[in-house]
């Protein structure tokens, strides 16, 4: 099966926006070949910029959509503050893919220089007391 670049762009748009496809873990391979570069270009067209968790501006009670690429896999997740108490919280990127305990399968702290692709203009409010439902 041969997929045109237009169809690939449509598929990537669906993944990035989450409108037709659940944003989760996506293998970026077509016809046995990685299409990571094409996905990164699609992210850019949708306003996602390469950054690190520490540079994403987000407050407690907000979350910013972001992708983490571990070639050839793209993981969708959110940059947000995990609230432990009214005085204690930690900022992180957490994948929507969960582990067996129900926690984020992949977590990236602001201290790490792992690149993510975030779109702060799509920041939304969230329940800071219940971030597991992300």
C-alpha positions as CSV (number, residue, x, y, z in Angstrom):
1,X,0.0,0.0,0.0
2,X,1.4,3.3,-1.0
3,X,0.3,6.4,0.9
4,X,0.8,9.8,-0.7
5,X,2.5,12.6,1.1
6,X,-0.8,14.4,1.2
7,X,-2.4,11.5,3.0
8,X,0.6,11.3,5.4
9,X,0.2,15.0,6.2
10,X,-3.5,14.4,6.9
11,X,-2.7,11.5,9.2
12,X,-0.1,13.5,11.0
13,X,-2.6,16.4,11.3
14,X,-5.1,14.0,12.9
15,X,-2.5,12.8,15.4
16,X,-1.3,16.2,16.3
17,X,-4.8,17.8,16.7
18,X,-6.3,14.7,18.3
19,X,-9.5,15.3,16.3
20,X,-9.7,12.0,14.4
21,X,-7.1,10.0,16.3
22,X,-6.5,9.6,20.0
23,X,-3.2,11.2,20.8
24,X,-1.1,8.6,22.4
25,X,1.9,6.5,21.2
26,X,2.4,6.6,17.4
27,X,4.9,4.7,15.4
28,X,6.3,7.0,12.7
29,X,7.0,4.4,10.0
30,X,5.5,4.1,6.6
31,X,6.2,1.3,4.2
32,X,9.0,0.1,6.5
33,X,10.8,3.5,6.6
34,X,10.8,6.1,9.3
35,X,8.9,9.3,8.6
36,X,10.0,11.2,11.8
37,X,11.3,14.2,9.8
38,X,8.0,14.6,8.1
39,X,6.2,14.4,11.5
40,X,8.5,17.1,12.9
41,X,7.7,19.4,10.0
42,X,3.9,18.7,10.6
43,X,4.4,19.6,14.2
44,X,6.0,22.9,13.2
45,X,3.1,23.7,10.8
46,X,0.8,23.2,13.8
47,X,2.7,25.6,16.0
48,X,4.7,23.0,18.0
49,X,8.2,24.2,18.8
50,X,11.3,22.2,19.9
51,X,12.0,23.1,23.5
52,X,12.7,21.5,26.9
53,X,10.3,21.1,29.8
54,X,12.0,23.7,31.9
55,X,11.3,26.4,29.3
56,X,7.6,25.7,28.9
57,X,5.6,28.4,30.7
58,X,2.8,26.8,32.6
59,X,1.2,27.4,36.0
60,X,-0.4,25.0,38.4
61,X,-3.8,24.2,37.1
62,X,-2.7,24.5,33.4
63,X,-1.3,22.1,30.9
64,X,0.5,22.5,27.5
65,X,0.3,19.7,24.9
66,X,3.7,18.3,23.8
67,X,5.2,15.4,21.9
68,X,8.3,13.5,22.9
69,X,10.1,11.7,20.1
70,X,12.0,8.5,20.8
71,X,12.6,7.4,17.2
72,X,10.6,6.1,15.5
73,X,7.9,6.6,18.2
74,X,6.1,9.8,19.0
75,X,4.6,10.0,22.5
76,X,1.9,12.6,23.2
77,X,1.7,14.1,26.7
78,X,1.3,17.3,28.7
79,X,3.6,19.7,30.5
80,X,2.0,20.5,33.8
81,X,2.5,20.8,37.5
82,X,1.8,17.6,39.6
83,X,0.4,18.9,42.8
84,X,1.2,16.9,46.0
85,X,0.0,19.3,48.6
86,X,-1.1,23.0,48.6
87,X,2.6,23.9,49.1
88,X,4.3,21.2,47.1
89,X,4.2,20.5,43.3
90,X,6.6,19.5,40.6
91,X,6.6,20.4,36.9
92,X,7.0,17.6,34.4
93,X,6.0,16.3,31.0
94,X,4.0,13.2,31.4
95,X,2.9,10.8,28.6
96,X,-0.7,10.0,28.2
97,X,0.5,6.4,27.9
98,X,0.4,4.9,31.4
99,X,2.4,2.2,33.1
100,X,0.9,-0.8,35.0
101,X,0.5,1.4,38.1
102,X,-1.5,3.9,36.2
103,X,1.2,6.5,36.3
104,X,2.8,8.2,33.3
105,X,4.9,5.6,31.4
106,X,7.4,8.4,30.5
107,X,8.1,11.4,32.6
108,X,10.5,14.2,31.8
109,X,11.5,16.7,34.5
110,X,12.6,20.3,34.0
111,X,16.1,19.3,35.0
112,X,16.5,17.1,31.8
113,X,17.5,18.5,28.5
114,X,15.4,15.9,26.5
115,X,13.8,17.8,23.7
116,X,10.0,17.9,23.4
117,X,7.8,19.7,20.9
118,X,5.2,21.9,22.7
119,X,2.6,24.4,21.7
120,X,2.0,26.9,24.5
121,X,-0.7,28.6,22.5
122,X,-2.9,25.5,23.1
123,X,-2.5,25.7,26.9
124,X,-5.7,24.7,28.7
125,X,-6.9,24.5,32.3
126,X,-6.8,21.2,34.2
127,X,-7.7,19.9,37.5
128,X,-4.5,20.3,39.5
129,X,-5.8,17.9,42.2
130,X,-6.4,15.1,39.7
131,X,-3.7,15.1,37.0
132,X,-3.8,11.4,36.4
133,X,-6.8,11.9,34.2
134,X,-4.6,13.7,31.6
